[in-house]
Each structure stands twice: as C-alpha cells, then as structure tokens.
Amino acid sequence: MSLFKQLGITEELMAKYSPLSQLSPKYLNQVMKHSKVMTFESGEVIFEKIHELPFVYYLLRGKLNARKSIISSSAIDAQTPECLFSINDKIPTGVSVKAQSDGHILMVDPKFLDRALAWSEADEKQPAPGQEARVKPRGDKSTSAKKSSTPARAATQVNHESELPAGEFDEEYFDWMTNLLEFPLFFNLPPVHIQTLFERFEQVCVAKDDVIIKEGDEGDYFYLLVEGRARVEIDEQPGKEIILSQGAYFGEEALVSETVRSATIIMEEDGVLARLDKDSFQSLLHDPIVNYISEKEFKEKLIDHPGKVEKLDIRSLAEFEYTPLPECLHIPLNELRDKIPTLDKSVTYCISEEGGQRGDIAAHILAQNSIDVFVIRS
Ligand SMILES: Nc1ncnc2c1ncn2[C@@H]1O[C@@H]2COP(=O)(O)O[C@H]2[C@H]1O
C-alpha cells in the first residue's frame, strides 16, 4: 500500500486545504502526484535554521514547535484551522522546527502548484452561455481564403496541402489581418513586430467537426478564427455552450502558463484559421504584452504617478483573506472578465507577485481590454 493510502492522504482530504481547494479534481490529482510525504517522530528536528523552503508544506497531522531564539517560539498544530493553509509563512528564515508529536507533512512542488492553479483558474472562466468571441471581427465578413477540399480531422492532422505558405495571404485576408491589429491585443506591439507577425501566421483551412485543440494536450499554436465558428468544450463543464466566432482567438492560455490545453476547440462549421507557433507567439505577442516590473519599480511608479497606479491581487478570496496584501485591489482571476467595467482605464494596474503565473493570464485579459498592466516579479 502506498504511503499516501496508509496515511489516508486522499484528494478528498486535500481539497479542504487552501489554495488546493480551488483546483478541480483532475488538477488536484496531478498536484498530488507531484507531491511527497514527510513523516516525523516526536522530538525530531525537521528544519534546522532554514533559509529557503523548497516546497509548500501542509501539516496534516501532529504538532510542531518553530523556534526563533531561546525565548521566542510558536506552536504549529495540525488540528487548528490555520493549518488548512500551508505552514511556510510560520517558518521564516533562520527558524528551527522540532516535532512535538508524531505526524506527517505533505510537501507540494510550488512551481507545479502555481501552474495547476493558473490552469484550473483558466478552466473556470465561465462566460454566459452562447457567449461570443472575445475579439469581434471588423471589416468584410467574406474572405477568399482557399478552402480545404479534404476535411482536417485534428489539429495535428490538418490538411497541410490547404495551407498557404507563411506570409502568402490574399489581399482580402490581409485587410482582415490589418483590421485585427486595431484590437487591443495588438496595441502594445512594437511596429517592427507587425510585419513579422504577418509573415509568421500560417493560414489553415478546416472543416466542420475538426478538433483543433484537445484538452490536456501540450500547447503548440495560438489561433485566430479567420472564418467560421468554433465550440469550446471543457471537461469540467459538460453541457456548457461557449461559441467562438469569426475574429476570436484561442489557444493562448497553455502558451502563457506553460501548461496543457484547458479546453477542447471543435469547428462548428467549415472555416479558416491563422495560427502562430509557440515561439513566435512568445516573442511577438506574449513578451510585448506582458511586461514585468520589480517591486521597487512599482513603488517608484506609485510615487511618480499618484492616484494613477494600483496594485491588483488576482488570487482567490481564501488566499487573499489568509494573507491580505495592504493597499491592494483584490479581484480573483475567475471574476476578472466580469469586473473589467469597474476598472479605471486611466489607471495602470500592477499585478502582485503572489498570484504567480495566474498573473500572466490576468495581464492578457487586461491588455485585451485596453488596460495598462504590469506584472510584478522579483
Ligand atoms: N471559458 C472559455 N471561454 C472562451 N475560450 C476559452 C475558455 N476556456 C478556454 N478557452 C480557450 O480554449 C483554449 C484551449 O487551449 P488553451 O488552454 O491554450 O487556451 C484556451 C482558451 O483560448
């Protein structure tokens, strides 16, 4: 029997802990697969004058004593509600931790947890049923893009004969692309990137029922829906109808958060896509859109532009309540789209570091809505 089973460490149990409680079952399962258990006996020294904690630690059973100095120490007890959060903030630099009883700790890989949270949050974006594209098309609806005569069956099996060589778009298509560049997503692009962007986009003809992206697959391309409609299907939300129409784009989340695809995208009708490979997306779209600043630079901005710079925390309510950030606006990532109208477009929002990779997804959402945004990273 595995140690997890022996100690009763189940997904059901871990779903009570924060922020693990925000993960849908499939992501929680993955996080647990990337976790380890540490058992300890009463009197054992678990951490000796610790400098950096390599894991996120959850005390599941037992009592610990964190000792700063001969006169200063604090108890950590698995039975208390505060242990439903990680105990990392109770073990600052230089502290030694001794077990007061037998017990065990779950050690979670912080990077993997961060990704899983970003990935899970992305899954939870729930636009109203039948919600249309995030980017509305402008210009002529028609396009003379060449159509595939043989339907493609999957993203990896698209009919390559139907692709136009990179950069060879017909005139009408080029107009459509030019219009697209007026949309907020492309606002911050350095002009030099625009031409390269045209060159790197590949045009792909697709047929009704083609699976363009499959949930759980590795991210490879970013897509624009040039013609036709597509359906978004999310395993965790069966029956929910999300339709993307001409002008929409998709496939950015796996590339932004470096996780697998958060949804399946299926063509509702014959259509045309423009796709950009991962590296080009990263260098031509992601990097110019998601700008990072340090905490020091953020503070300088606050002084230089009084009232026009605000820190934004996109963590969940539970995380925020447990470790609130002073003077910080809090909007959980899964509510951000809905709250866009409440944001002041004359303000630059700086997303706090605590949100990890979810901050990058938030930056994309804000940038798409013409809001100036930075992500704070040390
Ligand atoms: N709720 C949603 N509404 C619209 N598009 C979505 C939604 N969830 C996921 N997507 C898109 O579906 C894509 C699936 O692949 P990615 O995770 O790379 O990026 C995802 C988004 O672009």
The ligand as an SDF file (V2000), in Angstrom:
LIG
                    3D

 22 25  0  0  0  0  0  0  0  0999 V2000
  -14.3300   29.7530  -20.9300 N   0  0  0  0  0  0  0  0  0  0  0  0
  -13.7010   29.9790  -22.0910 C   0  0  0  0  0  0  0  0  0  0  0  0
  -14.1890   30.8550  -23.0000 N   0  0  0  0  0  0  0  0  0  0  0  0
  -13.5670   31.0590  -24.1700 C   0  0  0  0  0  0  0  0  0  0  0  0
  -12.4350   30.4490  -24.5180 N   0  0  0  0  0  0  0  0  0  0  0  0
  -11.8880   29.5890  -23.6550 C   0  0  0  0  0  0  0  0  0  0  0  0
  -12.4860   29.3060  -22.3970 C   0  0  0  0  0  0  0  0  0  0  0  0
  -11.7160   28.4060  -21.7600 N   0  0  0  0  0  0  0  0  0  0  0  0
  -10.6880   28.1400  -22.5790 C   0  0  0  0  0  0  0  0  0  0  0  0
  -10.7820   28.8490  -23.7200 N   0  0  0  0  0  0  0  0  0  0  0  0
   -9.8650   28.8390  -24.8580 C   0  0  0  0  0  0  0  0  0  0  0  0
   -9.6610   27.4780  -25.1990 O   0  0  0  0  0  0  0  0  0  0  0  0
   -8.2750   27.2930  -25.3150 C   0  0  0  0  0  0  0  0  0  0  0  0
   -7.8010   25.8900  -25.1000 C   0  0  0  0  0  0  0  0  0  0  0  0
   -6.3930   25.9100  -25.1960 O   0  0  0  0  0  0  0  0  0  0  0  0
   -5.5760   26.8810  -24.2280 P   0  0  0  0  0  0  0  0  0  0  0  0
   -5.7320   26.4110  -22.8470 O   0  0  0  0  0  0  0  0  0  0  0  0
   -4.2280   27.0530  -24.7710 O   0  0  0  0  0  0  0  0  0  0  0  0
   -6.3360   28.2870  -24.3870 O   0  0  0  0  0  0  0  0  0  0  0  0
   -7.7130   28.2060  -24.2230 C   0  0  0  0  0  0  0  0  0  0  0  0
   -8.5210   29.4510  -24.4610 C   0  0  0  0  0  0  0  0  0  0  0  0
   -8.0220   30.1800  -25.5470 O   0  0  0  0  0  0  0  0  0  0  0  0
  1  2  1  0
  2  3  1  0
  2  7  2  0
  3  4  2  0
  4  5  1  0
  5  6  2  0
  6  7  1  0
  6 10  1  0
  7  8  1  0
  8  9  2  0
  9 10  1  0
 10 11  1  0
 11 12  1  0
 11 21  1  0
 12 13  1  0
 13 14  1  0
 13 20  1  0
 14 15  1  0
 15 16  1  0
 16 17  2  0
 16 18  1  0
 16 19  1  0
 19 20  1  0
 20 21  1  0
 21 22  1  0
M  END
$$$$
